[in-house]
Amino acid sequence: MHQAKTSTTVHPVDQVRPVLPMIPFAIQHVLVMVATPISSVFLIGNSLDLPPRVVSAVLSAVFIFSGLGSVLQSVGVWRIGVRLPFVMLPGGAASVLFITVAQGTDVSTAVGSVLITGVFYILAVTLFVRILDYFPPLVVGIMVVVIGINLLQVTGSLVVGEEGSQAFGDPQNLLLGVVTVGIIVLCFRFLKGTLGRLSIALGLLGGTVVGALMGVTHFTEKMPGPLFVTPELFPLGRPTFDLLAAIPMLVWALASMAEATGQTIINGEIVQKKVEPSRDVPRLVRSDGLVTLVGGLFGTPAMVTSGENVGIIRASGVRSRFVTALGGVLLVIIGLSPLARILGGIPSAVVGGAAIVVFAIISVLGIQMLARVDFNQTGNLVTATVSLAVGLLPLLLPGMYSQFPTIVESLLSSGVAMSAFVAVALNILFHHLGRRGAAKESGDPDRADEGEGAARARRGRAAAGGL
């Protein structure tokens, strides 16, 4: 009787909860991620001098497709959607590449590059999945650490400002970011139950209230505008397809597939649900490709499933994928209403302060994965050392590859991509090639560290003994 009950128990990830209790947790996911679509669209609009009407249409489309993508990843349809609690966003690097392509050619070519990237996602994942055996916990842990640090770097600019700008290092913004982090910490320490799980959202709310008292919120400035906003088909003009111009985006897409592998595995570990990379990573990437393809028709940059919510899941302990699905519904509602521009009134330092906590959790989870690796093995130590160095250097020294061609620079400057590629290559070198790999597979560390000459001598002695 007890066995029958256990066998029918629904995993917490798959539990459908009543809608009302899920709403605060869904809002928490939305509040933490809301700065990304707004900043991405405004960056594109300002860089390309787009008229306000076009910016409004693209912003609406980005929120709507972020929402639809979040629902698709969380709920899943056939072999599309990973069925884990994930949200989808316009990629930060993808937005920069969109601007780069548009400025190097024209906007219609940038739109065409997004559509090409969407198709590439769907087609290339079949080949990509064949190399997933080369992504052991060592490789994934390194990737997750670099992902978290990369997100911290991007988010830190929301608090301290862009380097070289007049607002860079503004003490008022720094104070507001610290206050937001402090509120979140105090909520984690002293609040229990549902309120404790909503510590991130409460930190955002508290930081916004303090920001209002300091006079740095901008809600009234964001109010004017239409009450109902709908996306437009081809708001940036009809696409022009240029495969050569799209190459930087395609290179980035390969890197994002590697990143998706790490995010899928770490998400599965957080929610304690077994992940099959060969099955689940293609489902995630296909969803990214489909939403990128359809969203591109409405002017969005390439869309990617984000690790932004992974830290929230770990902090709140709420594992149901239907929470992020509900968050996706809220994003669609925001995209159709004035809320998209009104939420832009939250001080960036407040959003940045909350996001710093969330993204730091991601890096800690990567460290937790690496703690299971045996670093007494030379191969593991060298793989971690070199791949972390290669992945972190572009983050610590921005522009270090600026003398290279654009395509090469876009790849080398991606810390996540480079840490993944180098870690995979070194893992193959130490654990899958030659006698060292064979000894590793047999579990004999002494043989794993012997030189090829010693190995030949040992085999010769064995043959002589056999005679």
PyMOL commands that set and color helices and strands:
alter all, ss='L'
color gray80, all
select helices_A, chain A and resi 2-7+12-14+19-33+35-48+52-75+92-104+107-134+137-160+171-190+193-197+199-214+219-222+243-271+277-296+310-316+321-336+339-345+348-370+378-396+406-412+415-431+434-442+445-448+452-466
alter helices_A, ss='H'
color red, helices_A
select strands_A, chain A and resi 87-90+303-306
alter strands_A, ss='S'
color yellow, strands_A
deselect
rebuild
show_as cartoon
